[in-house]
Amino acid sequence: MGLNNLKDKDTSVKFDMARPPEKQAWYLKPVAWALSFPELIARRSKVYKHNVDGLKPPYLLLCTHAAFLDFKVATKAMFPHGATYVVAIDGFIGREGIMRKVGCIATRKFISDIRLVKNLSYSINKLKQTVVIYPEARYSISGTTAILPPSLGKLAKLLTVPVVVLNTHGHYCNSSVWNLKCKGIPVEADFTRIITKEELKSLSVAEINRRIREAFLYDDFKWLKDKGYLIKDKNRAVGLEKVLYKCPACGAEHVIYPDGSKLICGSCGKTYEFCENGAISALNGKTEFPHVPDWYEWERSCVRDEILAGKYKIEDDVDVDSLPNSKGFINLGKGHFIHDENGLKVTFNENGKEKTFIKTVPENYSCHIEFEYNNKGDSVSFSKDDDTYYFFFEKLKNVIVKIHFAVEELFKLKVEDFNLS
């Protein structure tokens, strides 16, 4: 991805997360339009608007997250108005100045941060700007909705502005997080006001969350089939083995490998075709899961079973990167990674001192993962208030999706008041 890497191991300078956002500079709006609309035209992007009569900024715009194209579609959906955007800190690397001028607020993923809430309130109440949030906090792994934080309902109540959802379709199949190559599929989106300012006064937090979750439902593979579009790429299965890592036939993990449009189990030899219409078809024997999201959710259930049986544990040596600020990643060298039913424990050296990074189960309802990140391979990352650590595995392959399942399932099992229904 060409992100900056620094040899200097001084992690003492931290990103100023409390700095208030700036109103989007007027002269940058045409730049954003020029960067967005040509690709949207090429992708034949359509935005369908629902229940938006009389809608004016500021409002809270919650967007599904499947590909980088999401940001450009949001620009089109809000046209001609600007906004304040919540962006992960790695998006600020080497360009903090321009990102702030565009109206971006930095955050670290999957942590509770009152500074972010204050900045969102500042944007709404002082700058009179719409705030744009991608609450799934990462690109969709399976082309379906990820876990949404229950704090969204409370945030909507606090901001007291209309709640709008931008639900995109086709972005995942066009450029999946595990294979970013553009497949040339037309895309569309639904831009829907789901709650008015007046309704917020009487709606409960639970009802607000229910409406948000309902508006966020999507399945890009079903959408692809319904539309009749095809993925023509001959190597369309390359990368999918990172998501579909467990063989449904023999149960072996992390041994599936791609061959063009096929997924092959290195243990039992069973072969599956990833069809042009997005379906899975076994070339020998039974097709256990013809729908990619069903295979994916089966893997989740297997991880949950491991946890309940007391058998879940991921352990490996890792290479550790730190991201304390927008200057770039700092390599901290080697560490040892353990994730089990007690949470995460990683030991490594920082500035010549041995350090232990611990995340208990209740601290993370999910975690961030990246495929082939920064030219170093797959990584899983965890944040604290003033730093983010990226862990790259030395021996284990295609393991990060399993870790993300475990983080989520451990949280649901141990934190009783986490409402996902």
SULFEN-V967579 format. One record per residue. RES is the residue in one letter. OMEGA is omega in whole degrees, 0 to 359 (none if undefined). Layout:
res=RES omega=OMEGA
res=RES omega=OMEGA
This chain:
res=M omega=176
res=G omega=180
res=L omega=185
res=N omega=173
res=N omega=182
res=L omega=177
res=K omega=179
res=D omega=183
res=K omega=176
res=D omega=181
res=T omega=186
res=S omega=180
res=V omega=185
res=K omega=177
res=F omega=180
res=D omega=183
res=M omega=183
res=A omega=183
res=R omega=182
res=P omega=179
res=P omega=176
res=E omega=174
res=K omega=182
res=Q omega=181
res=A omega=185
res=W omega=184
res=Y omega=178
res=L omega=178
res=K omega=178
res=P omega=177
res=V omega=179
res=A omega=179
res=W omega=181
res=A omega=179
res=L omega=186
res=S omega=193
res=F omega=178
res=P omega=179
res=E omega=179
res=L omega=176
res=I omega=180
res=A omega=180
res=R omega=180
res=R omega=184
res=S omega=174
res=K omega=176
res=V omega=179
res=Y omega=184
res=K omega=184
res=H omega=174
res=N omega=183
res=V omega=178
res=D omega=180
res=G omega=181
res=L omega=177
res=K omega=175
res=P omega=2
res=P omega=173
res=Y omega=178
res=L omega=180
res=L omega=178
res=L omega=188
res=C omega=169
res=T omega=190
res=H omega=182
res=A omega=183
res=A omega=180
res=F omega=179
res=L omega=179
res=D omega=184
res=F omega=181
res=K omega=177
res=V omega=177
res=A omega=177
res=T omega=179
res=K omega=184
res=A omega=182
res=M omega=185
res=F omega=6
res=P omega=186
res=H omega=174
res=G omega=183
res=A omega=169
res=T omega=187
res=Y omega=172
res=V omega=185
res=V omega=177
res=A omega=187
res=I omega=180
res=D omega=175
res=G omega=181
res=F omega=186
res=I omega=177
res=G omega=183
res=R omega=183
res=E omega=183
res=G omega=182
res=I omega=179
res=M omega=178
res=R omega=178
res=K omega=179
res=V omega=178
res=G omega=184
res=C omega=174
res=I omega=181
res=A omega=174
res=T omega=171
res=R omega=191
res=K omega=172
res=F omega=170
res=I omega=173
res=S omega=186
res=D omega=180
res=I omega=179
res=R omega=178
res=L omega=179
res=V omega=179
res=K omega=180
res=N omega=176
res=L omega=178
res=S omega=178
res=Y omega=180
res=S omega=180
res=I omega=191
res=N omega=182
res=K omega=183
res=L omega=182
res=K omega=182
res=Q omega=169
res=T omega=175
res=V omega=183
res=V omega=182
res=I omega=173
res=Y omega=191
res=P omega=174
res=E omega=169
res=A omega=174
res=R omega=175
res=Y omega=179
res=S omega=180
res=I omega=188
res=S omega=184
res=G omega=177
res=T omega=185
res=T omega=175
res=A omega=178
res=I omega=177
res=L omega=181
res=P omega=179
res=P omega=179
res=S omega=180
res=L omega=180
res=G omega=178
res=K omega=180
res=L omega=179
res=A omega=177
res=K omega=182
res=L omega=185
res=L omega=176
res=T omega=174
res=V omega=180
res=P omega=178
res=V omega=181
res=V omega=178
res=V omega=173
res=L omega=182
res=N omega=184
res=T omega=181
res=H omega=179
res=G omega=182
res=H omega=182
res=Y omega=181
res=C omega=179
res=N omega=182
res=S omega=184
res=S omega=182
res=V omega=180
res=W omega=176
res=N omega=191
res=L omega=181
res=K omega=180
res=C omega=182
res=K omega=176
res=G omega=182
res=I omega=174
res=P omega=183
res=V omega=176
res=E omega=182
res=A omega=174
res=D omega=181
res=F omega=192
res=T omega=170
res=R omega=183
res=I omega=179
res=I omega=176
res=T omega=178
res=K omega=181
res=E omega=181
res=E omega=182
res=L omega=183
res=K omega=185
res=S omega=183
res=L omega=174
res=S omega=176
res=V omega=180
res=A omega=179
res=E omega=177
res=I omega=178
res=N omega=179
res=R omega=180
res=R omega=179
res=I omega=181
res=R omega=180
res=E omega=180
res=A omega=182
res=F omega=181
res=L omega=175
res=Y omega=176
res=D omega=187
res=D omega=179
res=F omega=176
res=K omega=179
res=W omega=180
res=L omega=180
res=K omega=182
res=D omega=181
res=K omega=181
res=G omega=178
res=Y omega=182
res=L omega=174
res=I omega=188
res=K omega=183
res=D omega=181
res=K omega=179
res=N omega=188
res=R omega=180
res=A omega=183
res=V omega=183
res=G omega=181
res=L omega=178
res=E omega=178
res=K omega=179
res=V omega=178
res=L omega=190
res=Y omega=185
res=K omega=182
res=C omega=178
res=P omega=183
res=A omega=185
res=C omega=178
res=G omega=179
res=A omega=182
res=E omega=171
res=H omega=178
res=V omega=177
res=I omega=179
res=Y omega=183
res=P omega=172
res=D omega=182
res=G omega=179
res=S omega=185
res=K omega=169
res=L omega=186
res=I omega=177
res=C omega=180
res=G omega=180
res=S omega=184
res=C omega=177
res=G omega=181
res=K omega=186
res=T omega=180
res=Y omega=174
res=E omega=171
res=F omega=191
res=C omega=180
res=E omega=180
res=N omega=177
res=G omega=180
res=A omega=174
res=I omega=179
res=S omega=178
res=A omega=178
res=L omega=175
res=N omega=180
res=G omega=186
res=K omega=171
res=T omega=184
res=E omega=183
res=F omega=179
res=P omega=183
res=H omega=184
res=V omega=180
res=P omega=178
res=D omega=175
res=W omega=180
res=Y omega=181
res=E omega=173
res=W omega=177
res=E omega=177
res=R omega=181
res=S omega=178
res=C omega=178
res=V omega=178
res=R omega=178
res=D omega=177
res=E omega=180
res=I omega=181
res=L omega=179
res=A omega=180
res=G omega=184
res=K omega=184
res=Y omega=173
res=K omega=173
res=I omega=182
res=E omega=179
res=D omega=168
res=D omega=184
res=V omega=168
res=D omega=189
res=V omega=172
res=D omega=178
res=S omega=178
res=L omega=182
res=P omega=184
res=N omega=185
res=S omega=182
res=K omega=179
res=G omega=181
res=F omega=176
res=I omega=180
res=N omega=181
res=L omega=178
res=G omega=188
res=K omega=176
res=G omega=178
res=H omega=189
res=F omega=174
res=I omega=173
res=H omega=180
res=D omega=185
res=E omega=178
res=N omega=182
res=G omega=185
res=L omega=173
res=K omega=178
res=V omega=176
res=T omega=180
res=F omega=179
res=N omega=174
res=E omega=184
res=N omega=176
res=G omega=181
res=K omega=178
res=E omega=183
res=K omega=175
res=T omega=179
res=F omega=184
res=I omega=172
res=K omega=177
res=T omega=183
res=V omega=183
res=P omega=183
res=E omega=183
res=N omega=174
res=Y omega=173
res=S omega=178
res=C omega=181
res=H omega=175
res=I omega=180
res=E omega=176
res=F omega=178
res=E omega=188
res=Y omega=173
res=N omega=179
res=N omega=181
res=K omega=181
res=G omega=181
res=D omega=180
res=S omega=170
res=V omega=183
res=S omega=177
res=F omega=183
res=S omega=163
res=K omega=187
res=D omega=189
res=D omega=179
res=D omega=174
res=T omega=181
res=Y omega=178
res=Y omega=183
res=F omega=180
res=F omega=189
res=F omega=183
res=E omega=186
res=K omega=185
res=L omega=180
res=K omega=175
res=N omega=185
res=V omega=190
res=I omega=178
res=V omega=177
res=K omega=179
res=I omega=180
res=H omega=174
res=F omega=185
res=A omega=178
res=V omega=182
res=E omega=182
res=E omega=175
res=L omega=180
res=F omega=181
res=K omega=180
res=L omega=188
res=K omega=181
res=V omega=191
res=E omega=185
res=D omega=177
res=F omega=187
res=N omega=178
res=L omega=184
res=S omega=none
